[in-house]
Amino acid sequence: MAERLQKIMAKAGVASRRKSEEIILAGRVKVNGQVVTELGTKVKVSDEVQVDGLPINKEAPVYYLLYKPRRIITSVSDEKDRKTVLDFFEDVEQRIYPVGRLDYDTSGLLLMTNDGDLDNRLTHPKYEVEKTYIAKVEGIPTNDELKQLRLGVKINGKKTAPAKTNVLETDNGKKTAVVQLTIHEGKNHEVKNMFKAIGHPVKKLKRESFAFLNLKGLQPGDYRPLKKFEVEKLYEMTEKR
């Protein structure tokens, strides 16, 4: 049975499906010795697929939950030789990569896998997977300002999806507040841009949960494999869309 090339690459742990498409378009993929740049190309199990001259082999899927510390790059490599999330997984043999991203100065829950299908499900907007963040912001947001987040604010001319908000703490002396924010979108710097839009720039940010997963029992830099039922539940909750 033939499958799309980018899907085969994702299953093999090369990269997510969308990243695999970029690799194909860049002319880095060969099928049976021929460079392929057509995204609709279908390949069979018997076909030999090479990426950057190396054959791909389908790996057993693995899934990890990392408590990403601040000042760590969410990438598999960095041109400035800064520490990346992959440095925490030196003993893992599979070619894993992050599901989505967290900013350099943002800490919290990050999933790592070589399962391109699940990565696509968890990051595609149509599945509306909720992520909860804890933000320390400048100033103390009023209810009317937070209501703007709950209704959606305009960023670069586009309105964000409605968010859930909850003020956890306020400090009148330091003029700061700690706000819990739950969203299901995943655009770059979205949480920071949302708070900036209501006049309360983020001073510190942490992702507290991803879907039903949380950081319980972990310290920054710790990781754990996902349990089988957790992986199954992630698939189940993204089957409904």
C-alpha positions in Angstrom: 0.0 0.0 0.0 1.4 3.4 -1.0 1.5 6.4 1.3 2.4 10.0 0.8 6.2 10.6 1.1 5.9 13.2 3.9 3.8 10.7 6.0 6.4 8.0 5.5 9.1 10.4 6.6 7.1 11.4 9.7 6.5 7.8 10.7 10.2 7.2 10.3 10.9 9.9 12.8 12.7 12.2 10.3 10.5 15.2 11.3 6.9 16.3 11.6 4.8 16.0 8.5 4.9 19.7 7.9 8.6 19.9 8.4 9.0 16.9 6.1 7.2 18.8 3.4 9.8 21.6 3.7 12.6 19.0 3.4 11.0 17.6 0.3 10.6 21.0 -1.3 14.2 21.8 -0.6 15.3 18.8 -2.8 16.8 16.9 0.1 14.9 13.6 -0.5 15.5 10.8 -3.0 13.2 7.9 -3.8 14.9 5.0 -5.4 17.9 7.3 -6.2 15.9 10.1 -7.8 15.4 13.5 -6.2 11.7 14.1 -5.4 10.2 17.5 -4.8 6.5 16.8 -5.4 4.5 16.7 -2.2 1.9 14.4 -3.6 4.4 11.6 -4.3 3.4 8.3 -2.9 5.9 5.6 -2.0 5.6 1.9 -1.2 7.3 -0.1 1.6 9.6 -1.6 -1.0 10.8 1.9 -2.1 14.1 3.2 -0.8 13.8 6.7 0.7 16.9 8.8 1.5 17.1 12.1 3.3 20.4 14.0 2.8 21.9 10.8 1.3 21.0 8.6 4.3 18.3 5.9 4.1 15.4 6.3 6.6 14.3 3.4 8.7 11.0 3.3 10.5 11.5 3.6 14.2 9.2 2.4 17.0 7.3 5.5 18.2 8.4 7.0 21.5 6.8 9.8 23.6 8.3 11.9 26.3 7.1 14.8 28.5 9.9 17.3 29.4 9.9 20.1 31.9 11.8 22.6 29.8 13.9 25.0 31.8 14.2 28.7 30.8 17.1 29.7 28.5 16.9 26.4 26.4 16.2 26.4 22.7 13.2 24.4 21.5 15.0 22.8 18.5 17.1 19.8 17.6 20.1 22.0 16.9 21.2 25.6 17.2 23.6 27.6 14.9 24.9 29.5 18.0 25.7 26.3 19.8 23.3 27.0 22.6 21.8 24.2 24.6 18.7 22.7 23.1 15.9 20.5 24.4 17.5 17.5 22.7 20.5 17.8 25.0 18.3 16.3 27.8 17.8 13.1 25.8 21.3 12.0 25.0 20.5 8.4 26.1 17.5 8.2 23.7 18.4 6.4 20.5 15.4 7.5 18.4 15.3 10.7 16.4 12.9 12.7 18.5 11.9 16.3 18.1 9.6 18.8 20.0 5.9 19.0 19.5 5.4 22.7 18.8 7.7 25.0 20.7 8.3 27.1 23.8 10.3 30.4 23.6 13.9 30.5 24.8 12.9 32.3 28.0 9.7 30.3 28.6 9.7 27.2 30.8 7.2 24.3 31.2 5.7 21.3 29.6 7.0 20.2 26.2 6.2 17.0 24.5 9.0 15.2 22.5 8.3 12.3 20.0 9.2 10.7 16.7 5.5 10.2 15.9 4.8 12.6 13.1 1.1 11.8 13.0 0.5 12.6 16.6 2.7 15.7 16.3 0.5 16.9 13.5 -2.7 16.3 15.5 -1.4 18.1 18.6 -0.2 21.2 16.7 -2.9 21.6 14.0 -5.4 24.3 15.0 -8.4 22.3 14.0 -7.9 19.9 16.9 -8.1 22.7 19.4 -5.9 21.0 22.0 -5.8 23.2 25.1 -2.6 24.5 26.6 -2.5 26.3 30.0 0.1 28.9 30.9 1.0 30.8 34.1 2.1 34.4 33.3 3.6 37.0 35.6 2.7 40.3 34.0 3.4 44.0 34.5 0.6 45.8 36.2 -2.7 44.3 37.4 -5.2 43.5 34.6 -8.7 44.7 35.2 -11.7 42.4 34.5 -12.5 44.4 31.4 -9.0 43.9 30.1 -9.1 40.1 30.8 -12.5 40.0 29.1 -10.7 41.1 25.9 -8.6 38.0 26.1 -11.8 35.9 26.8 -13.4 37.4 23.7 -10.3 37.5 21.5 -7.8 40.3 20.8 -6.4 41.4 17.5 -2.8 40.6 16.8 -1.3 41.6 13.4 -4.8 42.2 12.1 -6.1 38.7 13.2 -8.3 38.0 16.1 -7.2 35.3 18.6 -9.5 32.5 19.6 -11.3 33.0 23.0 -9.2 32.2 26.0 -9.9 31.3 29.6 -8.4 33.5 32.3 -7.9 33.3 36.0 -6.0 35.8 38.2 -4.0 33.7 40.7 -2.1 36.5 42.5 -1.7 40.2 42.7 1.1 42.4 44.2 0.0 46.0 44.5 3.4 47.0 45.9 5.4 45.6 42.9 2.5 46.3 40.5 2.5 42.8 39.1 0.0 40.0 38.7 0.1 36.2 38.1 -2.5 35.1 35.6 -3.5 31.7 34.3 -4.4 31.6 30.6 -5.7 28.7 28.6 -5.7 28.7 24.8 -5.9 26.2 22.0 -3.9 28.1 19.4 -0.1 27.8 19.1 1.2 30.8 17.1 4.6 32.2 17.8 4.8 34.3 20.9 1.0 34.2 21.1 0.6 34.4 24.9 3.1 37.3 25.2 1.4 39.1 22.3 -2.0 38.7 23.9 -1.0 40.2 27.2 0.9 42.9 25.3 -2.3 43.7 23.4 -4.1 44.5 26.7 -1.2 46.6 28.0 0.4 44.1 30.4 3.7 42.7 29.1 4.8 39.3 30.3 7.7 39.2 32.7 7.8 35.5 33.2 6.0 32.6 31.4 5.5 28.9 32.1 3.4 26.3 30.3 1.6 24.4 33.1 -0.3 21.8 31.1 -0.9 20.4 27.6 -4.3 18.8 27.2 -4.7 16.6 30.3 -0.9 16.3 30.9 0.9 18.3 33.6 4.3 18.7 35.3 3.5 16.9 38.5 6.5 15.3 40.1 9.0 16.9 37.7 11.7 19.6 38.2 13.1 21.7 35.4 15.2 19.5 33.1 13.4 16.3 34.2 11.5 14.2 31.7 9.5 11.0 31.7 8.1 8.7 29.0 4.3 9.0 28.4 2.3 6.0 29.6 0.5 3.9 27.0 -2.9 5.1 28.2 -1.8 8.7 27.9 -0.7 8.3 24.3 -4.0 6.5 23.5 -6.0 9.3 25.1 -4.1 11.9 23.0 -5.1 10.0 19.9 -8.7 9.6 21.1 -9.2 13.3 21.8 -7.9 14.2 18.4 -10.0 11.6 16.5 -13.2 13.6 17.2 -12.3 16.5 14.8 
